[in-house]
């Protein structure tokens, strides 16, 4: 009986010891990437494009594996709101098994979660284009689109040079993205000796933009430049602009060529121009991405899906280069990436976390987005 008692006790002790031992990664364990994405709210449709881009990249990455393992996406709905983004990120960052993050495309949401990203101390790829996002000392942020200091220069150059327009009405969202974008455009125009005849802000997710359109019409502007955050707002504005007889040329930030905006606005956007960070015909990499995307999803991709496609691929590259899932090692490997050909362009990360410096000029020709040219800027 005594021997039997000791055997049971020894078994219990060994079982407890195993339970408390650190669990080493096995080949079948996945490397988890936390994703903040809109599944509900006004940007839910755009969120589907973002998820599609990530899934496309995931399929390619997992064919080869990352450190002998597969990547897995863990998504949380940001509800298309700042509080929703903060809650979504807190759920992800509270998990010890999340290696890195893919954040929002909307600058105002990235601003909202940036302090928590700093606390989490793990890399986050994001799509917001407000230039200040990478200028506030958060070393964990890596931008997968060019920032708006570049888009403003292209809008100003194309509108004053190619279109030869001087009387500018600038329409913009009053959130972080729109405000900073409009300031950059105003500065770019002033560099050319032009003061806009109208700087007109608006509130996101309004149902009527008649007052904004009337201000544009009464300003005497011969061209409109815009920074719209939500494609749904742009669609309403575009229809009301044309209904009230404003037919001047319009050069917009990337949302003007997003699929959601094109579907909502229809003919109201015919003849408009956009500075797009993603264009199907811009580079061999952008074409290859589009061909595969269309085969998988039977739709034409836009920048909602291109930057998330790049984000997954860049994280895979960073983790492989680091040879580790340790956050600081991944961060250093991402920062060292040079000459990476993504769907959005060639990535060369600087010490701020900005990887891209080029925009494409495109035109809406009867609903089809036609590539004109790509303009690159030096670091």
N, C-alpha and C positions, 0 to 999 in steps of 0.2 A: 504493500500500500504506500509506503514512504517513497519508494522509487517512482511509482505512478504519479504521486502528487508533485514530485520535483519535475517530472517530465512535462506535466501540464503547465506548471509555472514557467518553466524555461520557454515553452512554446508561446505563452502569452507575452513574455518579455521580448522575444524575438519579433513577434508580430507588431508590437508597439514601436520597436526600434525601426522597423521597415517603414511604418506609417509616417514617422517623423523625419526620415532621411530625405535630403533634397532629391527631386525627381529629375533625372537627366533627360535631355531631349532625345527622342527616338526619331528614326527616319520618317515614321508615319505622322509625327506631330506637325501641325501646320504653323506657319509664321503668320500671326494675325495682324491685320491692318485695320484700324478703326476709321470709319468713314462717317462724316457729318454731311447729310444730304437731304434736300427737301422731298419728302414723300407725300406731304399734304400742303395745302395752302396754294397761293397764286403761282408758285414756281414748281409745282409738282410735276408738270409735264416736262419742264427743263431738267428736273431731277432724274427723270427716266433716261434722258439722253446721257447724263453724267454716269449713271449706273451702267448703261450699255457700253460706254467707252472703257470703263474699268473692267467689265466682264470680258471684253474683247482682249484687253491686255493680259488679263489673268489667264485666259486660255493659252496664250502664247508663252507666257512666263512659266506656267506649270508644266509645259511640255519638256522643258529642260530642268526645271526645279531651281530652288534658291538654297544654297548650302545643303543640297541633297534633300530638301523638303519642299513643300508646296506653300504658296501664299493663300490666305483666306481673308475675305473681306467681312468685317463685322459692321453693319450699318445702323445708324440711329437717325431718326427723322428730326430735322430742325424746324419743321412746321412753317418754314419761310418767315421766321421771326428771329429777332436777336435773342429774346429769352429762350426760345426753343433751341437755338444753336448752343447757348450756354448749357442748357440742361442736357442736350445730346452729347456734348463734349464731356461733361462731368461724368456721365454714365460710362463713356468709353475710357476716360483717363483713370477712372476708379478700378479698372481691371488690370491686374498685374501681367496678364498674358498678352496685352496689346503691345506690339513692338514699335509702331509708328502710326501716323495719322494722315488722312486726306481730309482737308477742311473745305469750307464753302468757296463758292465762286464770288459771292457778294462781299464787297469790302466792309460794309457796315457790320456784317456778321463776324468777319475775321477780326475786326477791331474788338468786338464784344468778347471773343474767346481768347484773344492773344495773351492776356495775363495768366489765364489758366494753362495755356500751352507752355508758358515760361515755367510755371510751377511743376507741370508734368515732366519737363525736361526730356522730351522725346521729339524727334523730327516730325514736322507737319508740312506737307505739300499743300498749297492753296492756290485759288484762282482769282482772288480779288486784285484789282488793278490800281487801287489808290496808292500813289508813290510812297506815302508816309508809312505804310505798313512795314516796310523793311528798313525804316530809318529810325526806329524807336528802340534799338538795342536787343531785340529778341532773336538770339542766334539760332533758334529752332525752326524758324520760318523759312520755307523755300517756295518761291513763286514760280508757277508753271505757265505764266502768261507774261507778255511784256507789260510794263506799267504805263500809266497814262501820261507820263511826261513825254513819252514817245508818240502816243496816239494823238495828242494835242498838236505836236509839231507836224504830223502828217496831215491832219485835218486842215490846219492853217496853210500849209504849203500847197496842198491840192486845190483848196478853195480859192486862194488868191492867185496861184500860178496857172493851173490848168483851166479853172473856171473863170478866172479874172474878176472875182467879186470883191467888193470893198465894204459894203454895208451889212454887217453881221448881226444877226439875232442869235444869241446863245441860250438854249433852253436846257435846263438841267435839274436833276433831282437834288433836293436840299440835304440828302444824306451824305455820308463821308465820301462815297464814290463820286456822286454827281458834283458836289461842292468842290472837291479837289480837282476833278477833271475840268470843270469850267474855269477854275483859276488858272490851270495850266494852259488852256486854250486862249484865255484872255491874254496871258503873258506872251504866248507864241504869236498872237496877232499884233500885240504892241511892238514886238521885235521887228515886225514888218511895217510899223508906222500906222497901224490901224487900231482905232478904239471902237469896240462894238457899239452899235446903236441901241442894243437891248441886251441886258443880262437878266434872264427871267427864270427864277426858280419855281419848282412845283413840289407838292407833297406826294410821296409814293402812295399808290393804290387808291387814288381818287377815282370817282366815277365820271367826272365831267371836266374837260380841259378847255372849255369855251373861253374862259377869261384869259388863259395863256395864249390861245390862238389869236384872240382879238388884239392882245398886246403885240404879238408878232406882226399882225397885219397893219396895225396903226403905227408901227415903228418905222416903216418905210424900208425895211431890210430887203436886200436883194439875194440873200442866202441865209439858210439856217444851219447852225452847228449844234449838235446835241449830245448830251450824256444822260441816257435813260437807264435806270437800274433794272426795272421790271419790263419784260416784253409785253405784258398785258397793258401796262400804262402806255407804252409806245404805240401799240395797236389802236387804242382809243384816240390818242392824240393825232395819229396819222389820218384817221378817217375824218375827224373834226376839222383838221387843217385843210384838207381838200374840200370838204363840204362847205367851208366858209370862204372858199375861193383863193386860198394861198397856194400858189403854184411855183414859187421860187425854188431854185435848187436846194437840196438838203444833203448835208454830209454828216453822218452820225457815227457815234462810237459803236463797238461791235454788236450791241444788242439789236441794231437796225437790220442786221442780216441773219439773226437767229431764227431757226425754223418756227418757233412759237410765234414770234412777231410777224413773220411772213404769212403764216396761216391766219392770224387775227386781222391783219390790216389788208391783205389781198392787194387789189389794184391801187390802193392809196399809197403804197410804197414803190410803185413802178417808177423808174427813172431816178430813184434816190441813189446816193453813194454811201459807202461805209468804209471805215478803216477797220479791217478784220484781222485779228491775230491768227485766225485759221481760215484758209481758203483751199479748196480741193486741189487746184492746179498750181499752188505756190511752189512746191518742192516734190521730188520723188517720194519722200517719206510721207508727205501729206496725201499724195495720190494713192499710195499703197494702203494707208489707213482707211481712206474713203472706200476703196474697192472692197476691202474685207468687211467694213461696216455695213455697206449696202447689201452684201451677200448674206450677212447674218441677220440684219434687222429690216431689210427692204425699205430703207429710208436713207436720205442724204444726211450725213453728219454735219454738225456745226461746232462752235467752240465749246459748247457745254460738254460735248463728249471727247473732243480732241485733247483738252488739257488733262482730263481725268485719265485718259489712255496713257498720256505721257507720265502722269504722276505715278501710276502703278509701275511702269517700266523703269522709271528713274529710281524708285525705292528698291526694286529688285536689283538694279545695277549697283546702288549704294550698299545694300546688304552684302551682295556677293563680293564687291571690292573690299568691304570692311572685313570680310571673313568672319563676321560676328553679328549677333543681334544686340550688342551693347550699344545704347543710344549715342554715346559720344563718338564711338567708332563709325557708326552710320553717318552721323552728322559730318564728320571730317571727310568721309568718302564722298558724300553728296557735294560738299563744297569744292572738292577737287575735280569734279566732272568738267571736262572740256570737249568740245566738238561732238556732242551727242546729237544725232539727227532724230528729232522727234516730229510728231505730226504738226506741232505748233511752230517748229523752226529748230535752229541749231542752239543747243544749250551750252552756255559757258557761264557757270555760276561765279558771281563776285563775292566779296566778303560780306555783303549785305543780305545775300540770299536771292538776288535777281539773276535769272538765267537767260532771259531773252531780250532782244533789243530791236526787233523788227516788226513791221506791220504791213499788211497787204491792202492795196486800194482795190475795191470791187464796186461793181454797179449792178443794180437790180434792173435787168432787162426783161420786162413783162413777166416777172416772177422768177426768173432764172438769175442766179448770182454769177456774174461773169468777172473773172480775174483780170485785172489790169496789170499791176506790177507790185513787186515787193520792195520795200524801202528798209534798209538796215542802217543802224547807227553804231558808231564805235562806242566801246565802253568808256 
